[in-house]
Amino acid sequence: MIDVKNKSLDGMTFIDLFAGLGGFRLALESYGAKCIYSNEWDKPVQEVYYENFGDMPEGDITLVDEKSIPDHDILCAGFPCQAFSISGKQRGFEDSRGTLFFDVARIVKEKKPKVVFMENVKNFATHDGGKTLEVVKGTMEELGYTFYQKVLNAVNYGVPQKRERIYMVCFRNDLLIDDFKYPKPFKLTRHVEDFLLSDESMVEHLYVDRPDTYFNGVQDTEYSDKSIRLGIVNKGGQGERIYSIKGIAITLSAYGGGVFAKTGGYLINGKTRKLHPRECARIMGYPDTYKICKSANQAYKQFGNSVVIDVLQLITREIGVAMEGK
């Protein structure tokens, strides 16, 4: 998480939909905005959110009356990627029915926030030949918004993890914002080793010593802005690969098996292990003050589904620049 001195969103309010662990909330609050409503249906995630923010998110968004949601300046939504059923002939509000994006759209239609800030998986940009993204764009334009979208990789924004996501920013047309720009990439200066826990007692249970461990002879003497594969366990399938801590982390995942499931394996002090949930939290931009789920399995899943806070902060900064004087 970036230490922000700029409070460009002071006095602005936002709502946190599909809130997850509160990544959007941490990003916007760092710029001075105030969260006035949150929604998240997953019970264990709700509990972690409450632990950290003292705010229990409302449940199933499909059952929430949009009129009951407070007026707000910014709507944030990391909505799940669902397949849209699209005929290819129509676009917009009607085509989004039956998906969770429709719930975002009906709230936007009712509340008309100044900004809508959304995030989704990279494949959302190309799903169904680009038609899914066209429905979202068409819907937002139909509702009176200018639509911006771009796929950004966390590794280009100071975070040593390959995590490509599409970020969508929409401004209400009456604000006359036509010059919004996504943040420019910059050189990576931190690698996996900079995010590791120093207390061995916290990670000793994660080390794996197996006879079917094979190294490929690659020497990791140089730092890299890519993942550096050093070896495998078993047949080297997903969750069975070993990487260098002088490179970047593979994409943290909510699902998947293997001895290094969800994080990949790393060679640390001559031994191999997966990452600790706290290390996952750090690589997603969560501060060490953030309280994580006591169940490691849940924590891995939750961070695998999360957003990278640093990237959200950098986009939020650009939203603040675009909104200046509006």
BELZIPE-V12315 format. One record per pair of residues at least 4 apart in sequence whose C-alpha atoms are under 7 Angstrom apart, sorted by the first residue. I is the first residue (numbers start at 0). J is the second residue. Records with the same first field share a line. If there is no record, write none. Layout:
# BELZIPE-V12315
I: J ; J
This chain:
# BELZIPE-V12315
0: 284 ; 285 ; 286 ; 308 ; 309
1: 309
3: 29 ; 30
5: 30
6: 30 ; 31
7: 30 ; 31 ; 319
8: 30 ; 31 ; 32 ; 319
9: 30 ; 31 ; 32
10: 32
11: 32 ; 33 ; 72
12: 32 ; 33 ; 34 ; 35 ; 71 ; 72 ; 73
13: 32 ; 33 ; 34 ; 35 ; 71 ; 72 ; 73 ; 74
14: 34 ; 35 ; 36 ; 37 ; 71 ; 73 ; 74 ; 75
15: 23 ; 24 ; 36 ; 37 ; 38 ; 74 ; 75 ; 76
16: 37 ; 38 ; 39 ; 75 ; 76 ; 77
17: 38 ; 39 ; 76 ; 77 ; 78
18: 37 ; 38 ; 39
19: 39 ; 44 ; 305
20: 44 ; 47 ; 48 ; 305
21: 25 ; 48
22: 26 ; 306 ; 308
23: 27 ; 75 ; 308 ; 311
24: 28 ; 34
25: 29
26: 308 ; 311 ; 312
27: 31 ; 32 ; 312 ; 315
28: 32 ; 33
37: 56 ; 57
38: 56 ; 57 ; 58 ; 60
39: 45 ; 56 ; 57 ; 58 ; 59
40: 58 ; 59
41: 45
42: 46
43: 47
44: 48
45: 49 ; 55 ; 56
46: 50
47: 51 ; 291 ; 292
48: 52 ; 55
49: 53 ; 54 ; 55
50: 290
51: 289 ; 290
60: 102
61: 102
65: 105 ; 106 ; 109
66: 109
70: 110
71: 112
72: 112 ; 113 ; 114
73: 112 ; 113 ; 114 ; 115
74: 112 ; 114 ; 115 ; 116
75: 115 ; 116 ; 117
76: 116 ; 117 ; 118
77: 117 ; 118 ; 119
78: 99 ; 100 ; 118 ; 119
79: 119
80: 119 ; 123
81: 98
83: 95 ; 98 ; 131
85: 94
89: 94
90: 94 ; 134 ; 137
91: 95 ; 134 ; 135 ; 137 ; 138 ; 141
92: 138
94: 134
95: 100 ; 101 ; 134
96: 101
97: 101
100: 104
101: 105
102: 106
103: 107
104: 108
105: 109
106: 110
107: 111 ; 112
108: 142
113: 170 ; 171
114: 169 ; 170 ; 171
115: 168 ; 169 ; 170
116: 167 ; 168 ; 169
117: 166 ; 167 ; 168
118: 164 ; 165 ; 166 ; 167
119: 123 ; 164 ; 165 ; 166
120: 164 ; 165
121: 150 ; 163 ; 164 ; 165
122: 126
123: 132
124: 129 ; 132 ; 165
125: 129
126: 130 ; 131
127: 131
129: 133
130: 134
131: 135
132: 136
133: 137
134: 138
135: 139
136: 140 ; 146
137: 141
138: 142
139: 143 ; 144 ; 146
140: 144 ; 145 ; 146
143: 171 ; 172
144: 169 ; 170 ; 171 ; 172
145: 169 ; 170 ; 171 ; 172
146: 168 ; 169 ; 170
147: 167 ; 168 ; 169
148: 165 ; 166 ; 167 ; 168
149: 165 ; 166 ; 167
150: 163 ; 164 ; 165 ; 166
151: 163 ; 164 ; 165
152: 161 ; 162 ; 163 ; 164
153: 157 ; 158 ; 160 ; 161 ; 162 ; 163 ; 310
154: 158 ; 159 ; 160 ; 161 ; 187
155: 184 ; 185 ; 186 ; 187
156: 184 ; 185 ; 310
157: 187 ; 188 ; 189
158: 282
159: 189 ; 190 ; 191 ; 247 ; 248 ; 282
160: 247 ; 248 ; 249 ; 250 ; 282
161: 248 ; 249 ; 250
162: 250
170: 176
174: 325
176: 321
179: 321
180: 317
181: 314 ; 317
182: 313 ; 314 ; 317
187: 224
189: 193
190: 244 ; 245 ; 246 ; 247
191: 195 ; 244 ; 245 ; 246 ; 247 ; 248
192: 244 ; 245
194: 278 ; 281 ; 282
195: 278
196: 278
199: 203
202: 275
205: 272 ; 273
206: 270 ; 271 ; 272
207: 271 ; 272
211: 232 ; 233
212: 231 ; 232 ; 233
213: 230 ; 231 ; 232
214: 229 ; 230 ; 231
215: 229 ; 230
217: 229
219: 243 ; 245
222: 245 ; 246
223: 245 ; 246
224: 246 ; 247
225: 246 ; 247
226: 242 ; 246 ; 247 ; 248 ; 249
227: 242 ; 243 ; 246
228: 241 ; 242 ; 243
229: 241 ; 242 ; 243
230: 240 ; 241
231: 235 ; 239 ; 240 ; 241
232: 239 ; 240
233: 239
235: 239 ; 240
236: 240
237: 256 ; 257
238: 256 ; 257 ; 258 ; 259 ; 260 ; 261 ; 263
239: 257 ; 258 ; 259 ; 263
240: 263 ; 264
241: 263 ; 264 ; 265 ; 266
242: 264 ; 265 ; 266
243: 265 ; 266
244: 265 ; 266
249: 263
251: 261 ; 262 ; 303
252: 261 ; 262 ; 300 ; 303 ; 304
253: 261 ; 299 ; 300 ; 301 ; 303 ; 304
254: 261 ; 300
255: 260 ; 261
256: 260
259: 263 ; 264 ; 272 ; 273
261: 299
262: 273 ; 274
263: 273
264: 271 ; 272 ; 273
265: 271 ; 272 ; 273
266: 270 ; 271 ; 272
267: 271
274: 278 ; 279
275: 279
276: 280 ; 295 ; 298 ; 299
277: 281
278: 282
279: 283 ; 302
280: 284 ; 285 ; 302
281: 285 ; 286
283: 306 ; 307 ; 308
284: 307 ; 308 ; 309
285: 289 ; 308
291: 298
292: 297 ; 298
294: 298
295: 299
296: 300
297: 301
298: 302
299: 303
300: 304
301: 305
307: 311
308: 312
309: 313
310: 314
311: 315
312: 316
313: 317
314: 318
315: 319
316: 320
317: 321
318: 322
319: 323
